Amino acid sequence: MFGMLGRMSKEAPQAPRTVMQGIGDWYVVMEWPEGVDDGGPARLTIQPVGDFPIGGLSSTVLRQIDFRAAAEELRKQAEGDEVRAHQHDTMNKWHAERLRAALAEHGPASSEYLTLLASEYLRAVNRGQQKINEFLAAMAGKEASTIRGHLWQARKQEILSSSPGRKGGQLSAAAQDTMRRIEERSAESFFAALESSRERKPQRKR
């Protein structure tokens, strides 16, 4: 179920990976397709830093292009992306576990669970999450229609404000107090999960 969270996240358009090198009066941009993190570049562009240099390009400039260093920089970029993705997945799991625990312990009509759900809803809205009810359903382990009903209940109990026909809203003052208490209780487990994600470096796929 947790794997669904990553697939439901709003994905940024894929773009080629780039590495830039400066060589005298020129700069070189090397591009690799998304998902490729080794081998030579698929495209190489050489442009002057400022005005067109006298004499133009020469084989001397071309021989100074360091493909090995560029490949190493590309590998570091890929490793950084993997670490960030691993940390993001770890924190998504932590948020989902906290939401499920509140639902199991306090029930779907409790102010604690509905406040947490409303908070996760607003986080999703603010980051532009697509299919929010489906995303929250994956977090809570429920059907999207059930989550829709829970959000309606949160609005009915004035935990979450609403504007007709618009997404979003805000937590009421009482709900914000509830969230502060929840955050204080769960702070230790949050930092433990974050530290664990930093310590466990993901294995690279070959």
Phi, psi and omega in degrees: 000320182296331179298333179295332183298316180294321181290333181274349180293151178291121184265138176281150178302138181288142180223154179294151174278139183231148173228133181245140175230142175260129179228096180060238181274010185234156167231144185246130176244121178250137184236138173239145177298153176304133179093347178260125182229025173207176182078182181282164181290155176275338180213143179224127181237132178240126181224152177289149178292318179229239176294157181298120183296144177296131179093342177068197181291151176219167178296336178297317177296315183297323181291341181275353177294123185260092182291327180294315179295323179295318179296323178293319177297320177298318179298319179296320177300315182296319179295320178297320178297320180294319180296315179297320179295322179295316179295319179298317180294320179299316182288326174300318179296319180297315179298319180294318180296321179295318179295316180295322180296319179295321179295316182291322185279320189251341178093161186290342181263000185284149179293328181294309180296314182295326176294315177299315180299315179298321179296316178294325177299314181292323176299317181294318179298315185294332179264006176077028180300135175273152177049062188298317181299320179293320179297313179293327177297320177295322178295315186274347183074033182233173175283154179299323179295326177293316179297321177302318178293322179294320178294323176298320179295321179297323178288321180297322179277007179060032172279323182235126177281165181210156172238129184307127176077007182233146175283164174091208185131207175203158178286144175292167179301318179295320180293324177296322176296318178299317180296322179298318178294320178297315181297321179297319180291325187262003183301317183298314180291329178296310182291330176294318179294319180295316179294321179297321180293331179282326183282325183268093180288127181296144176284132182284141179278137179247000000 
